């Protein structure tokens, strides 16, 4: 495809997103409007933004590239993501009733509204949001560099600037609308590409030509090993369960029913979809087994097998999906920055009439920091798995224990977070252990569980009721509250 044609199409799309951001932001007056879409997102927007994020950077670049190198292992990303989003619907969707603004508020609620837990988790989530944001900038940069033959770092900077403009103008509402449009195009574009690719190579009987036989086993376990294969699906599922941007979708949805239905539908679609990236990756290998970077398998195949106008639409949708995934994490990061990190430093939250202005300035800073991280890495799967294992495994365990175990307390939460990060770092520093597990996610979660349970049992139980904990959290951000009051549910843990 002509690079000028692609670049022109991309610029036109960015201009459209900027216009959309301006259009949907005309009536935004508060922090809840800008950061959570007014908490009134309907089913089709929640479904659209969730699907777009799941079919974004991880599938279009990571999973396809992994399928190129490892055959049917390309399905693992989709399987892990589907399981994660379904569990998120089952376990955490009811938290919509409490009207949290950030995941750190939710996790601190589980342990009596403890401020130390809220602050520590806030910092970790801020780091995690920047990590996810960096991964999406990296994926978009790889796309743009491949399609236009520009320097990779220049492409990363261009991607960061492009999505920064429309999200700074339009906030979360702009994100979910652009996500929904991209989800429709990209979902069907993936299917179309798989069909064209199989036809191009002469049918499914040629899909395995030249592939390593070990990569053709069930989920490629003969090539990866059992534990590494399980670990990859596991770490993606943990990432969904602990990623702040997915919690943002819970907090911004119209109600619990909307969250659950959209997440169940997203999980079912993504589970069925998981085979597509693997097929695309293997077909790309059959056509050209000499790609220097497997992350380029998706854009390479699009230009090799699709008609030019179809390839243009699919590639721009894929590129824009990475941008919208990034913008979701940018919004989540800014929510944490203003509600948690800012209050931790200053002792208060921004005034309601200044929140939108502060949010826009903060978005520029958050995206800039993530760009710096993205400039240091060129491997999406490695980047994502290391970041999830080190930063997010502990938050996943905090949510799980807090949701289902009444004895859990703030000491246990701190021990959980320390145990998860420590275990992950130790495994990554030991080459043999890291090779055995594939990534540190399973040891990290196990150590976090043990540390959280032991520390909770060795220290006094939390005496603060759920209602008192919710009042503590609401008071901490009262300046940003809308007029409506949160609905209190009797307990967050099963009897």
C-alpha positions as CSV (number, residue, x, y, z in Angstrom):
1,X,0.0,0.0,0.0
2,X,1.2,3.5,-0.8
3,X,2.4,5.1,2.4
4,X,1.1,8.5,1.4
5,X,-2.4,7.0,0.9
6,X,-2.3,5.4,4.4
7,X,-0.9,8.5,6.1
8,X,-3.6,10.6,4.4
9,X,-6.3,8.3,5.6
10,X,-4.9,8.3,9.1
11,X,-4.8,12.1,9.2
12,X,-8.4,12.3,8.1
13,X,-9.5,9.8,10.8
14,X,-7.6,11.7,13.5
15,X,-9.4,14.9,12.4
16,X,-12.7,13.1,12.6
17,X,-11.9,11.9,16.2
18,X,-11.0,15.5,17.1
19,X,-14.3,16.7,15.8
20,X,-16.2,14.0,17.6
21,X,-14.3,14.8,20.8
22,X,-15.4,18.4,20.5
23,X,-19.0,17.5,19.7
24,X,-19.5,15.1,22.7
25,X,-17.8,17.4,25.1
26,X,-20.0,20.4,24.7
27,X,-22.1,19.8,27.8
28,X,-19.4,18.5,30.1
29,X,-19.4,20.4,33.4
30,X,-17.9,18.2,36.0
31,X,-15.2,15.6,36.7
32,X,-17.8,12.8,36.4
33,X,-18.8,14.0,33.0
34,X,-15.2,14.2,31.7
35,X,-13.8,11.1,33.4
36,X,-16.8,8.8,33.6
37,X,-19.2,10.0,30.9
38,X,-21.7,11.1,33.5
39,X,-22.1,7.5,34.7
40,X,-24.8,6.9,32.1
41,X,-23.2,4.9,29.4
42,X,-25.7,2.5,27.7
43,X,-25.2,-1.1,26.7
44,X,-24.0,-0.6,23.2
45,X,-21.3,1.9,24.2
46,X,-20.0,-0.2,27.0
47,X,-20.0,-3.2,24.7
48,X,-18.3,-1.2,21.9
49,X,-15.5,0.2,24.0
50,X,-14.9,-3.1,25.7
51,X,-14.6,-5.1,22.5
52,X,-12.4,-2.4,20.9
53,X,-10.0,-2.5,23.8
54,X,-9.8,-6.3,23.7
55,X,-9.4,-6.5,20.0
56,X,-7.0,-3.6,20.0
57,X,-3.2,-3.6,20.6
58,X,-3.1,-7.1,22.2
59,X,-4.8,-8.9,19.4
60,X,-3.9,-6.9,16.3
61,X,-0.2,-6.7,17.2
62,X,0.6,-9.0,20.1
63,X,-1.6,-12.1,19.4
64,X,-1.1,-12.1,15.7
65,X,2.6,-11.7,16.1
66,X,2.6,-14.5,18.7
67,X,0.6,-16.7,16.2
68,X,3.2,-16.0,13.5
69,X,6.0,-17.2,15.8
70,X,4.1,-19.9,17.8
71,X,1.2,-21.1,15.8
72,X,-1.9,-21.9,17.8
73,X,-0.4,-20.2,20.9
74,X,-1.9,-17.0,19.3
75,X,-5.2,-18.1,20.8
76,X,-4.0,-17.9,24.3
77,X,-4.3,-14.1,24.5
78,X,-8.0,-14.2,23.5
79,X,-8.8,-17.1,25.8
80,X,-7.3,-15.4,28.8
81,X,-9.0,-12.1,27.9
82,X,-12.4,-13.7,27.5
83,X,-12.2,-15.6,30.8
84,X,-11.0,-12.4,32.5
85,X,-13.9,-10.2,31.3
86,X,-16.5,-12.9,32.2
87,X,-15.1,-13.2,35.7
88,X,-15.0,-9.4,36.0
89,X,-18.7,-9.4,35.2
90,X,-19.5,-12.1,37.7
91,X,-17.4,-10.8,40.6
92,X,-17.0,-7.1,40.4
93,X,-19.9,-5.7,38.4
94,X,-22.0,-5.1,41.6
95,X,-19.5,-2.5,42.6
96,X,-21.2,-0.1,40.2
97,X,-23.8,0.4,42.9
98,X,-21.3,2.1,45.2
99,X,-20.4,4.8,42.6
100,X,-16.6,4.6,43.0
101,X,-14.5,6.8,40.7
102,X,-11.3,4.8,40.9
103,X,-10.1,1.2,41.6
104,X,-8.1,2.4,44.6
105,X,-11.3,3.6,46.2
106,X,-12.8,0.2,45.6
107,X,-9.8,-1.8,47.1
108,X,-9.6,0.5,50.1
109,X,-13.3,0.0,50.7
110,X,-12.7,-3.7,51.1
111,X,-10.4,-3.0,54.1
112,X,-12.4,-0.3,55.9
113,X,-11.6,2.6,53.7
114,X,-8.0,2.5,54.9
115,X,-6.2,5.6,53.6
116,X,-2.7,3.9,53.4
117,X,-4.1,1.2,51.2
118,X,-5.9,3.8,49.0
119,X,-2.7,5.7,48.6
120,X,-0.4,2.7,47.9
121,X,-2.9,1.2,45.4
122,X,-3.4,4.6,43.8
123,X,0.3,4.9,43.1
124,X,0.5,1.3,41.8
125,X,-2.6,1.8,39.6
126,X,-1.2,5.1,38.3
127,X,2.0,3.2,37.3
128,X,-0.1,0.4,35.8
129,X,-2.2,2.8,33.7
130,X,1.0,4.4,32.4
131,X,2.3,0.9,31.6
132,X,-0.8,-0.1,29.6
133,X,-0.8,3.3,27.9
134,X,2.8,2.8,26.9
135,X,2.0,-0.7,25.5
136,X,-0.7,0.9,23.3
137,X,1.6,3.7,22.1
138,X,4.2,1.0,21.3
139,X,1.6,-1.0,19.3
140,X,0.4,2.0,17.4
141,X,3.9,3.1,16.7
142,X,4.8,-0.3,15.2
143,X,1.8,0.0,13.0
144,X,2.5,3.5,11.8
145,X,6.3,2.8,11.3
146,X,5.6,-0.3,9.2
147,X,3.0,1.4,7.0
148,X,4.8,4.7,6.4
149,X,8.5,3.7,6.6
150,X,9.1,6.4,9.2
151,X,11.4,6.0,12.2
152,X,9.8,3.9,14.9
153,X,10.3,6.4,17.7
154,X,8.9,9.2,15.5
155,X,5.9,7.0,14.8
156,X,5.4,6.5,18.6
157,X,5.4,10.2,19.2
158,X,3.0,10.8,16.3
159,X,0.5,8.2,17.8
160,X,0.8,9.8,21.3
161,X,0.1,13.3,19.9
162,X,-2.8,12.1,17.7
163,X,-4.9,10.4,20.4
164,X,-3.9,13.0,23.0
165,X,-5.6,15.8,21.1
166,X,-9.0,14.2,20.9
167,X,-9.1,12.7,24.4
168,X,-8.0,16.0,25.9
169,X,-10.9,17.7,24.1
170,X,-13.6,15.1,24.6
171,X,-12.8,13.0,27.6
172,X,-14.2,9.6,28.3
173,X,-17.3,10.1,26.1
174,X,-15.2,10.7,23.1
175,X,-13.2,7.5,23.9
176,X,-16.2,5.2,24.1
177,X,-17.8,6.6,20.9
178,X,-14.6,6.2,18.8
179,X,-14.1,2.8,20.4
180,X,-17.5,1.6,19.3
181,X,-17.0,2.7,15.7
182,X,-13.6,1.0,15.6
183,X,-14.9,-2.2,17.2
184,X,-17.4,-2.8,14.5
185,X,-14.9,-2.1,11.7
186,X,-12.0,-4.0,13.3
187,X,-14.0,-7.1,14.4
188,X,-15.4,-7.7,10.9
189,X,-12.1,-6.6,9.3
190,X,-10.2,-9.3,11.3
191,X,-12.7,-12.0,10.0
192,X,-12.4,-10.7,6.5
193,X,-8.6,-10.8,6.6
194,X,-8.6,-14.4,7.9
195,X,-10.9,-15.4,5.0
196,X,-8.7,-13.6,2.4
197,X,-5.5,-15.0,3.9
198,X,-6.7,-18.6,3.9
199,X,-7.9,-18.2,0.3
200,X,-4.5,-16.6,-0.7
201,X,-2.5,-19.5,0.6
202,X,-4.7,-22.1,-1.2
203,X,-6.9,-23.2,1.7
204,X,-6.6,-24.5,5.2
205,X,-4.5,-27.5,4.1
206,X,-1.7,-25.1,3.4
207,X,-1.9,-23.2,6.7
208,X,0.8,-25.3,8.3
209,X,3.3,-25.1,5.5
210,X,6.8,-24.5,7.0
211,X,5.5,-24.1,10.5
212,X,7.3,-25.8,13.4
213,X,5.3,-29.0,14.2
214,X,5.4,-28.2,17.9
215,X,3.6,-24.9,17.2
216,X,0.7,-26.9,15.7
217,X,-0.1,-28.8,18.9
218,X,-3.0,-27.9,21.1
219,X,-2.4,-24.2,22.1
220,X,1.3,-24.9,21.0
221,X,2.0,-26.5,24.4
222,X,4.6,-28.7,22.8
223,X,6.6,-25.6,21.8
224,X,5.9,-23.3,24.7
225,X,5.6,-25.8,27.5
226,X,2.5,-26.4,29.6
227,X,3.3,-23.8,32.3
228,X,4.3,-21.0,29.9
229,X,1.2,-21.6,27.9
230,X,-1.1,-21.5,30.9
231,X,0.9,-18.5,32.3
232,X,0.3,-16.5,29.1
233,X,-3.5,-17.0,29.3
234,X,-3.4,-16.5,33.0
235,X,-1.5,-13.2,32.9
236,X,-3.9,-11.8,30.3
237,X,-6.9,-12.8,32.5
238,X,-5.3,-11.2,35.5
239,X,-4.6,-8.1,33.5
240,X,-8.3,-7.7,32.6
241,X,-9.4,-8.3,36.2
242,X,-6.9,-5.7,37.6
243,X,-6.7,-3.2,34.7
244,X,-8.0,0.2,35.8
245,X,-9.6,1.0,32.5
246,X,-11.9,-2.1,32.7
247,X,-13.0,-0.9,36.2
248,X,-13.7,2.5,34.6
249,X,-16.2,0.8,32.4
250,X,-18.0,-0.6,35.5
251,X,-18.1,2.8,37.2
252,X,-19.3,4.6,34.1
253,X,-22.0,2.2,33.1
254,X,-25.7,3.0,33.5
255,X,-26.2,0.2,36.1
256,X,-25.1,-3.3,37.1
257,X,-27.2,-5.0,34.5
258,X,-25.6,-3.0,31.7
259,X,-22.2,-3.9,32.9
260,X,-22.9,-7.6,33.2
261,X,-24.6,-7.9,29.9
262,X,-21.9,-6.0,28.0
263,X,-19.1,-7.9,29.6
264,X,-20.8,-11.3,29.0
265,X,-21.3,-10.4,25.4
266,X,-17.8,-9.1,25.0
267,X,-16.3,-12.3,26.6
268,X,-18.4,-14.6,24.4
269,X,-17.4,-12.7,21.2
270,X,-13.7,-12.6,22.2
271,X,-13.7,-16.3,23.0
272,X,-15.0,-17.1,19.5
273,X,-12.7,-14.5,18.1
274,X,-9.5,-15.9,19.7
275,X,-8.9,-18.3,16.9
276,X,-8.7,-15.5,14.3
277,X,-5.4,-13.9,15.3
278,X,-3.7,-17.3,15.3
279,X,-4.9,-18.1,11.8
280,X,-3.9,-14.7,10.6
281,X,-0.4,-15.1,12.2
282,X,0.2,-18.5,10.7
283,X,-1.0,-17.4,7.3
284,X,1.4,-14.5,7.4
285,X,4.2,-17.0,8.2
286,X,3.3,-19.2,5.2
287,X,3.4,-16.2,2.9
288,X,6.6,-14.7,4.4
289,X,8.5,-16.6,7.0
290,X,11.3,-14.0,7.0
291,X,9.7,-11.1,8.8
292,X,12.3,-9.5,11.1
293,X,9.7,-8.5,13.7
294,X,6.7,-10.8,14.2
295,X,4.7,-7.8,15.5
296,X,4.5,-6.6,11.9
297,X,2.6,-9.8,10.8
298,X,-0.8,-8.1,11.0
299,X,-0.1,-5.0,8.9
300,X,2.0,-7.1,6.5
301,X,-0.8,-9.6,5.9
302,X,-3.4,-6.8,5.5
303,X,-1.4,-5.3,2.7
304,X,-0.6,-8.7,1.1
305,X,-4.0,-10.2,0.8
306,X,-6.7,-7.5,1.1
307,X,-7.9,-5.2,-1.7
308,X,-6.3,-1.8,-1.2
309,X,-9.4,0.0,0.0
310,X,-10.3,-2.8,2.4
311,X,-6.8,-2.9,3.8
312,X,-6.8,0.9,4.3
313,X,-10.0,0.7,6.3
314,X,-8.9,-2.3,8.4
315,X,-5.4,-0.9,9.1
316,X,-6.7,2.5,10.1
317,X,-9.3,0.9,12.3
318,X,-6.6,-1.3,13.8
319,X,-4.3,1.6,14.4
320,X,-7.1,3.7,15.9
321,X,-8.1,0.8,18.1
322,X,-4.7,0.9,19.7
323,X,-5.2,4.7,20.2
324,X,-8.6,4.3,21.8
325,X,-7.2,1.5,24.0
326,X,-4.5,4.0,25.0
327,X,-7.0,6.8,25.6
328,X,-9.0,4.6,28.0
329,X,-6.0,3.9,30.1
330,X,-5.0,7.6,29.9
331,X,-8.4,8.5,31.4
332,X,-8.1,5.9,34.1
333,X,-4.6,7.2,34.9
334,X,-5.9,10.7,35.2
335,X,-8.8,9.6,37.4
336,X,-6.3,8.1,39.8
337,X,-4.0,11.1,39.6
338,X,-6.7,13.6,40.5
339,X,-8.7,11.5,43.0
340,X,-5.9,9.7,44.7
341,X,-2.4,10.9,44.0
342,X,-3.3,14.6,44.1
343,X,-5.2,14.2,47.4
344,X,-2.4,12.1,48.9
345,X,0.1,15.0,48.2
346,X,-2.2,18.0,48.9
347,X,-4.7,16.6,51.4
348,X,-7.6,17.5,49.2
349,X,-9.2,16.8,45.8
350,X,-9.6,19.4,43.0
351,X,-12.7,21.6,43.3
352,X,-15.6,20.5,41.1
353,X,-15.4,23.6,38.8
354,X,-11.7,23.0,38.2
355,X,-11.7,19.2,37.6
356,X,-12.2,19.3,33.9
357,X,-9.3,21.8,33.4
358,X,-7.0,19.8,35.7
359,X,-8.0,16.6,33.9
360,X,-6.9,18.0,30.5
361,X,-3.6,19.2,31.8
362,X,-3.0,15.9,33.6
363,X,-3.8,13.9,30.4
364,X,-0.9,15.7,28.6
365,X,1.5,14.8,31.5
366,X,0.3,11.2,31.8
367,X,0.6,10.6,28.0
368,X,4.0,12.2,28.0
369,X,5.3,9.9,30.7
370,X,3.9,6.8,29.0
371,X,5.5,7.8,25.8
372,X,8.9,7.9,27.5
373,X,8.3,4.3,28.6
374,X,7.2,3.2,25.1
375,X,10.3,4.6,23.6
376,X,12.4,2.1,25.5
377,X,10.6,-1.1,24.3
378,X,9.7,-2.8,21.0
379,X,8.2,-6.1,22.2
380,X,4.5,-5.9,23.1
381,X,3.8,-9.3,24.7
382,X,7.0,-9.1,26.8
383,X,6.1,-5.6,27.9
384,X,2.6,-6.4,28.9
385,X,3.4,-9.7,30.8
386,X,6.2,-8.1,32.8
387,X,4.1,-5.1,33.8
388,X,1.0,-7.2,34.8
389,X,3.0,-9.6,36.9
390,X,4.9,-7.0,38.8
391,X,2.4,-4.2,39.2
392,X,-1.1,-5.7,38.8
393,X,-1.1,-9.2,40.3
394,X,-1.3,-7.9,43.8
395,X,-4.2,-5.7,43.0
396,X,-6.0,-8.6,41.5
397,X,-5.5,-10.6,44.7
398,X,-6.6,-7.6,46.8
399,X,-9.8,-7.4,44.9
400,X,-10.4,-11.1,45.2
401,X,-9.7,-11.5,48.9
402,X,-11.5,-8.2,49.7
403,X,-14.6,-9.3,47.8
404,X,-15.0,-12.7,49.3
405,X,-13.2,-12.8,52.7
406,X,-14.5,-10.7,55.6
407,X,-11.4,-11.2,57.7
408,X,-9.2,-9.4,55.1
409,X,-7.7,-6.2,56.5
410,X,-5.4,-3.4,55.5
411,X,-2.3,-5.2,56.8
412,X,-3.2,-8.1,54.6
413,X,-3.7,-5.8,51.6
414,X,-0.2,-4.2,52.0
415,X,1.3,-7.7,52.4
416,X,-0.5,-8.8,49.3
417,X,0.9,-6.0,47.2
418,X,4.5,-6.4,48.5
419,X,4.4,-10.2,48.1
420,X,3.1,-10.0,44.5
421,X,5.7,-7.5,43.3
422,X,8.6,-9.2,45.2
423,X,7.8,-12.6,43.8
424,X,7.5,-11.3,40.2
425,X,10.9,-9.5,40.4
426,X,12.6,-12.5,41.9
427,X,11.3,-14.8,39.2
428,X,12.3,-12.4,36.4
429,X,15.8,-12.2,37.9
430,X,16.2,-16.0,37.7
431,X,16.4,-17.0,34.1
432,X,15.6,-20.7,34.8
433,X,12.5,-19.9,36.9
434,X,11.3,-17.4,34.3
435,X,11.8,-19.9,31.5
436,X,10.0,-22.6,33.5
437,X,6.9,-20.5,34.2
438,X,7.0,-18.4,31.0
439,X,6.2,-15.3,33.0
440,X,6.0,-14.6,36.7
441,X,2.2,-14.2,36.9
442,X,1.3,-17.5,38.6
443,X,4.1,-17.4,41.3
444,X,3.2,-13.7,41.8
445,X,-0.5,-14.4,42.5
446,X,0.3,-17.4,44.7
447,X,2.7,-15.5,46.9
448,X,0.3,-12.6,47.1
449,X,-2.5,-14.9,48.3
450,X,-0.4,-16.5,50.9
451,X,1.0,-13.2,52.1
452,X,-2.4,-11.6,52.3
453,X,-4.0,-14.4,54.2
454,X,-1.1,-14.9,56.7
455,X,-0.8,-11.1,57.4
456,X,-4.6,-10.8,57.9
457,X,-4.7,-13.7,60.3
458,X,-1.7,-12.4,62.3
459,X,-3.2,-8.9,62.8
460,X,-6.5,-7.6,64.3
461,X,-9.6,-7.8,62.1
462,X,-11.1,-4.6,60.6
463,X,-13.8,-3.2,62.8
464,X,-15.1,-0.6,60.3
465,X,-18.5,-1.4,58.7
466,X,-19.1,-1.3,55.0
467,X,-21.3,1.8,55.4
468,X,-18.6,3.6,57.5
469,X,-15.9,2.6,54.9
470,X,-18.1,4.1,52.1
471,X,-18.6,7.3,54.0
472,X,-14.9,7.7,54.6
473,X,-14.2,7.3,50.8
474,X,-17.1,9.7,49.9
475,X,-15.8,12.4,52.3
476,X,-12.3,12.2,50.8
477,X,-13.6,13.3,47.4
478,X,-16.6,15.3,48.4
479,X,-15.4,18.3,46.4
480,X,-15.7,16.3,43.1
481,X,-19.1,14.7,43.9
482,X,-22.2,15.3,41.9
483,X,-25.5,15.9,43.6
484,X,-26.6,12.3,43.6
485,X,-25.7,10.1,46.5
486,X,-24.2,6.6,46.2
487,X,-26.5,3.7,46.9
488,X,-25.3,1.6,49.8
489,X,-25.6,-2.1,49.7
490,X,-25.5,-4.1,52.9
491,X,-22.2,-6.0,52.4
492,X,-19.6,-6.6,49.7
493,X,-18.8,-10.1,50.8
494,X,-20.9,-13.3,50.7
495,X,-22.2,-14.4,54.1
